[in-house]
Amino acid sequence: MNTELIKAENISFKINENRLFHNLTFSLNKGEALHITGSNGSGKSTLIRIILGITPQSKGSIMIINNNNICYLGHKNALKGYLSVIDNLMLHGLNNHKDLNYYLEKLDLIKFLDVVVANLSFGQQKKLALLRVFLNDSDLIILDEPFVGLDKDAHDFVKNFLLKELETGKAIVYTSHIDCEIESKVLNLQ
C-alpha cells in the first residue's frame, strides 16, 4: 500500500533572476513530518505555497495525493480583528464542532468568546488560529511557524497534539525557528 502524500522532484523557484532554492527533491508519507528550515528569506513560506498549489514552481514537479484534504495555517493568523472570537469561529465554520469547547478550555479561550480579536494578545490570537488545526479532519497538516507567540504550556499542547496526529497516520509539513521536539525529516533551504 502506497502511503506517500507528497512527492517533489527538482523543485526550483526564482524571483526575477534571483534563485531562492534549486533542485529540491523530497517526499512525505503518512505518519511523517517534514521540518522546512532556513534563515529568513530563504524561501520556507514560498515552498509551503508551492506545496499548497498557490505559487507555481519555476522548475520541477510536485504531486500531492488527496490534495482536497489539507489543513493549512500560515504565519499570519487569518483572523478578522474587528470581529469577536465567536464570530471568527463562526466564519471558519467551527462554532458547532463537537470538540470546540474542549479546546477552548484547554487553551484558556472560553472566557474570551465575546471579546473582539484585536483586543487579544498575540499569543491568544495564535491559539485562536490554531483551533482550525486542532479541529481539522485532514490527511496533511501544513503549518508556517506554528509555535511563534506561544507560552510554554501552549507550545507543549500544540507539540503533543501534532505528535498524536502523526500517530494516527497524518503527515505534517512545518516551518519553525523554535525547537519543537517533533521527529521530522529536515529540508534545509540554506
C-alpha positions in Angstrom: 0.0 0.0 0.0 1.4 3.4 -1.0 1.3 5.9 1.9 3.1 8.7 0.0 1.3 12.0 0.3 3.8 14.4 -1.3 6.4 13.7 -3.9 8.6 16.7 -5.2 11.3 16.3 -7.7 13.9 19.0 -8.6 11.7 21.9 -7.4 13.3 25.3 -8.1 12.0 28.8 -7.6 13.3 32.2 -8.6 12.1 35.7 -8.2 13.1 37.6 -11.3 16.7 36.3 -11.8 17.3 35.6 -8.2 17.2 31.9 -7.3 15.6 31.3 -4.0 16.1 27.5 -4.0 17.2 25.0 -6.6 16.6 21.2 -7.3 14.8 20.3 -4.1 13.7 16.7 -4.1 11.7 15.2 -1.2 8.8 13.0 -0.3 6.5 12.6 2.7 4.5 9.6 3.7 1.6 9.3 6.1 2.7 9.4 9.7 5.8 11.5 8.8 6.7 15.1 9.5 8.8 17.4 7.3 10.5 20.4 9.0 11.5 23.1 6.5 14.4 25.1 7.9 16.4 28.1 6.8 17.2 31.7 7.5 14.7 34.5 7.0 14.1 35.0 3.3 15.4 31.5 2.3 12.0 30.5 0.8 10.3 28.5 3.5 6.9 30.1 3.1 7.3 30.1 -0.6 7.9 26.4 -0.6 4.8 25.9 1.5 2.8 27.9 -1.0 4.2 25.7 -3.8 3.2 22.6 -1.9 -0.3 24.1 -1.5 -0.5 24.9 -5.2 -0.8 28.6 -4.5 2.5 29.6 -6.1 3.8 27.8 -9.2 7.4 26.5 -9.0 9.9 27.8 -11.6 11.1 24.2 -12.4 10.4 20.7 -11.3 7.3 18.7 -10.4 5.3 18.2 -7.3 2.5 15.7 -6.7 0.1 15.9 -3.8 -2.0 12.8 -3.1 -5.5 13.6 -1.8 -4.9 17.4 -2.1 -8.5 18.2 -1.2 -7.9 17.2 2.4 -5.2 19.6 3.6 -5.3 21.7 6.8 -3.2 24.9 6.4 -2.3 27.6 8.9 0.1 30.3 7.6 2.3 32.5 9.7 -0.4 35.2 9.6 -3.4 34.0 11.7 -6.1 34.8 9.1 -8.4 36.3 11.8 -10.7 39.2 11.5 -9.5 41.6 14.2 -12.8 43.6 14.2 -14.9 40.5 15.0 -15.3 38.7 18.3 -13.8 35.3 19.0 -17.1 33.5 18.5 -17.7 35.4 15.2 -14.3 34.3 13.9 -15.2 30.7 14.9 -18.5 31.0 13.0 -16.7 32.5 10.0 -14.4 29.4 9.9 -17.3 27.0 10.5 -16.0 25.8 13.8 -18.7 27.1 16.2 -20.6 23.9 16.2 -17.7 21.4 16.2 -18.2 18.7 18.9 -14.7 19.2 20.3 -14.6 23.0 20.3 -15.4 23.6 24.0 -12.6 21.1 25.0 -10.0 23.1 23.1 -11.4 26.5 24.2 -11.0 25.3 27.8 -7.5 23.8 27.3 -6.3 27.0 25.6 -7.9 29.2 28.1 -10.0 31.0 25.5 -13.5 30.1 26.7 -13.9 33.4 28.7 -13.0 35.5 25.6 -15.8 34.4 23.3 -17.3 37.9 23.2 -14.0 39.8 23.0 -13.0 41.5 19.8 -10.0 39.6 18.5 -7.9 42.8 18.1 -8.1 43.1 21.9 -6.5 39.7 22.5 -2.8 39.3 23.0 -0.7 37.9 20.1 -0.4 34.5 21.9 -4.2 34.4 22.4 -4.8 35.2 18.7 -2.3 32.4 17.8 -4.2 29.9 20.0 -7.5 31.0 18.3 -6.0 30.5 14.9 -4.7 27.1 15.9 -8.2 25.9 16.7 -8.5 25.3 12.9 -5.7 22.8 13.2 -7.0 21.2 16.4 -10.4 20.7 14.8 -9.1 19.5 11.4 -10.2 16.4 9.5 -7.3 16.1 7.0 -4.6 13.8 6.0 -2.0 16.5 5.7 -1.3 19.5 8.0 0.8 22.3 6.8 2.0 25.0 9.3 4.1 28.0 8.9 5.7 29.0 12.2 3.0 27.4 14.5 4.9 28.0 17.7 5.6 31.7 17.4 4.0 33.7 20.2 3.0 30.7 22.4 3.9 30.3 26.1 5.5 27.0 27.2 2.2 25.4 28.1 0.6 26.2 24.8 3.8 25.2 23.0 3.7 21.8 24.7 0.0 21.4 24.0 0.5 22.0 20.3 3.5 19.8 20.1 1.7 16.9 21.9 -1.3 17.4 19.6 0.9 17.2 16.5 2.6 14.0 17.8 -0.8 12.4 18.3 -1.8 13.4 14.7 1.3 11.7 13.4 0.4 8.6 15.3 -2.9 8.5 13.6 -1.2 8.5 10.2 -1.5 12.1 9.3 1.5 13.9 7.7 2.8 17.3 8.8 4.9 19.9 6.9 6.0 22.8 9.1 8.5 25.6 9.4 9.8 26.7 12.7 12.7 28.6 14.2 11.7 27.3 17.6 12.7 23.8 18.7 9.6 21.7 18.9 10.9 18.2 19.6 9.0 16.5 16.8 10.9 13.8 15.0 11.0 15.0 11.4 12.7 14.8 8.1 14.6 18.1 7.7 14.7 20.1 4.5 17.2 23.0 4.9 16.9 25.8 2.4 20.3 27.4 3.2 
